[in-house]
Amino acid sequence: MDSRAVTHARSGAGPEQCLYGSICAWDEGNYEGSFRAWEGSNPNWHDSDFGDRARSLKNNLRPGGPDAVRLYADPNYGGNSFCLPRGDFAEQLSSWGNDISSHRLVEGC
């Protein structure tokens, strides 16, 4: 199931603003700046004005369903990808910074 529902939150609120059951992204390192959260897969981050902007991530998915997220360089789950297991986070995206355009929930990495 694709979820294009996006949450906007105040800047600088940190990783605790990532609600349980969500995949979260910030446009600055260390969970600063603009924030987006999704509860399901999203084929095109550009639709929510967040494509190619993520600098930090958090996977706060619940156990019992897809527990990992595969992030893609291109919309519609295309291009290079990497996987972020449940509970993992990336405070500073170095080689992937500003190059994520879609994500899909998956069973494990």
Backbone torsions as a table, in degrees:
resi	resn	phi	psi	omega
1	MET	NA	132.3	177.5
2	ASP	-93.1	137.6	178.6
3	SER	-124.3	116.3	178.4
4	ARG	-101.2	5.1	177.1
5	ALA	-64.4	129.1	-175.9
6	VAL	-124.8	139.6	176.8
7	THR	-108.3	132.9	174.7
8	HIS	-107.6	139.2	179.0
9	ALA	-136.8	166.8	-178.9
10	ARG	-63.9	152.2	179.2
11	SER	-67.9	147.4	172.3
12	GLY	74.2	17.2	-177.5
13	ALA	-80.9	-15.6	175.6
14	GLY	84.0	179.6	-173.8
15	PRO	-67.0	-21.5	-180.0
16	GLU	-65.9	-15.9	177.9
17	GLN	-75.8	-8.5	178.2
18	CYS	-80.5	104.3	-175.3
19	LEU	-68.2	149.6	177.5
20	TYR	-56.5	129.6	-178.4
21	GLY	97.3	7.2	-174.6
22	SER	-119.0	158.6	165.5
23	ILE	-106.1	128.7	-174.2
24	CYS	-126.0	147.2	179.0
25	ALA	-139.4	146.2	176.4
26	TRP	-124.8	150.8	-178.1
27	ASP	-91.0	6.7	172.5
28	GLU	-133.0	159.7	176.6
29	GLY	-66.1	163.2	177.8
30	ASN	58.7	33.8	175.0
31	TYR	60.0	40.1	178.6
32	GLU	-112.2	165.3	175.0
33	GLY	84.8	-159.8	179.9
34	SER	-65.6	150.1	-170.9
35	PHE	-132.0	141.7	172.7
36	ARG	-135.0	148.7	177.0
37	ALA	-138.5	141.3	178.5
38	TRP	-129.7	145.8	176.9
39	GLU	-102.1	-3.3	179.2
40	GLY	-147.3	-169.9	178.1
41	SER	-68.7	154.7	177.8
42	ASN	-142.4	116.4	-176.1
43	PRO	-77.9	-11.5	-176.5
44	ASN	-155.3	97.1	178.6
45	TRP	-65.4	-20.7	179.8
46	HIS	-64.9	-28.2	177.9
47	ASP	-62.7	-27.0	178.9
48	SER	-104.8	18.4	178.1
49	ASP	59.2	36.6	178.9
50	PHE	-130.0	3.4	178.3
51	GLY	-62.3	136.0	178.1
52	ASP	59.8	31.3	179.9
53	ARG	-121.1	-17.1	-172.3
54	ALA	-65.4	132.7	175.6
55	ARG	-121.1	-16.5	173.3
56	SER	-147.5	151.5	-173.6
57	LEU	-139.0	156.3	171.4
58	LYS	-145.7	132.4	175.1
59	ASN	-102.0	106.1	-178.3
60	ASN	-115.6	36.0	-179.7
61	LEU	-68.4	155.5	177.7
62	ARG	-82.4	150.5	171.5
63	PRO	-71.1	161.0	176.6
64	GLY	98.2	-3.1	177.1
65	GLY	-143.4	-160.8	172.5
66	PRO	-54.5	128.9	-173.0
67	ASP	-116.3	1.0	179.7
68	ALA	-129.0	162.9	177.0
69	VAL	-128.5	130.1	174.3
70	ARG	-100.1	124.4	-177.5
71	LEU	-105.9	136.6	-172.9
72	TYR	-118.9	148.6	179.0
73	ALA	-71.6	-28.6	-175.4
74	ASP	-117.4	157.9	173.6
75	PRO	-60.8	162.1	178.6
76	ASN	59.1	36.0	174.5
77	TYR	60.1	40.6	-178.4
78	GLY	-111.2	166.7	176.6
79	GLY	78.2	-166.7	178.7
80	ASN	-61.9	154.2	-179.6
81	SER	-147.0	162.5	170.5
82	PHE	-144.4	162.2	-174.4
83	CYS	-116.7	139.9	178.9
84	LEU	-121.2	110.5	-179.3
85	PRO	-67.2	160.7	177.4
86	ARG	-56.5	134.6	179.6
87	GLY	87.4	-11.3	179.8
88	ASP	-84.7	162.8	-178.9
89	PHE	-151.2	164.1	176.0
90	ALA	-136.3	106.4	-179.1
91	GLU	-73.0	-32.7	-179.0
92	GLN	-137.5	107.3	175.4
93	LEU	-82.1	113.4	-178.0
94	SER	-88.7	-76.0	-176.1
95	SER	-71.1	-20.0	-179.3
96	TRP	-102.3	-2.8	-177.7
97	GLY	-55.3	133.3	178.5
98	ASN	61.1	30.5	-179.8
99	ASP	-138.5	33.3	177.2
100	ILE	-116.3	128.5	-176.7
101	SER	-126.0	-7.3	177.0
102	SER	-163.5	163.2	175.6
103	HIS	-148.9	152.5	178.8
104	ARG	-134.2	134.9	174.7
105	LEU	-75.1	136.5	-176.6
106	VAL	-137.0	163.9	175.3
107	GLU	-89.0	96.5	178.5
108	GLY	72.3	160.6	179.4
109	CYS	-97.8	NA	NA
